[in-house]
Amino acid sequence: MGRIFEKRKERMFARYDRMAKTFTRIGREITIAVKLGGPDPAGNPRLRAALQEARANNMPKDRIEAAIQRALGRQAENLQEVLYEGYAPHGVALMIEAATDNPTRTVANLRSYFNKYGGSLAQNGAVEFLFQRRGVFKVPLKSRSREELELALIEAGAEDIEFDEDENLLIAYTTFEDFGRMQRALEDQQIELSLAQLQWIPLSTITLTEEQMDDVARLIQHIEADDDVQHVYHNIA
């Protein structure tokens, strides 16, 4: 009985850790968005997207407001976005987005993870050509039918649409250049979004064995746990 309780406790704390990391990541995205485009969501598409993600993840309002206020104060002056590239074991390409006030610390931490888990941090441009920057929109299937939403997404500018059966939502992709236009078109149609984000999408993928996947997962897990890291993208099928 004691072991069962301990396992439940471990799962509970793991869930809280993931939630805390998610809130921290979204909070930094809100701070950067406000710093770059101002605190008014109406004129700041990036802030609107960050607020949509915050609501979708049930982020408390006080944390959202704290992130906005942080951007308006001196705390945000040194916060900057940095893109890192690298290779995980078995030739897996990684793109790592960070938001940091100390790039020297961030790159040192990342290099230590790569060295420990059999990867290598690469120079700028060494991996980026394997990916394409695209807009990604996640649209929950709630009151509207799948066909109706697919048509609305196409009219708004979606290039590709996928259906995620597990989460019961549509995932639409658009070009980097059309991201803001499509976001505004979906908002005008009052289509609820759980995510509106620019992501690095691999141009092609590689297939790994289960054992190789474990090797890569160990590295990615440690990278994602770093406080400065916002997103990690890979080219695994």
Buried (B, 14 or more C-beta within 10 A) or exposed (E): EEEEEEEEEEEEEEEEEEEEBBBBBBBBBBBBBBBEBBBEBEEBBBBBBBBBBBBBBEBEEEBBEBBBBBBEEEEBEEBBEBEBBBBBBBEBBBBBBBBBEEBEEBBEBBBEBBEEBBBEBBEEEBBBEBBBBBBBBBBBBEEBEBEEBBEBBEEBBBBEBEEEEEEEBBBBBBBEEBBBBBBBBBBEEEBBBBBBBBBBBBEEEBEBEEEBBEBBBBBBEBBBEBBBBBBBBBBBE
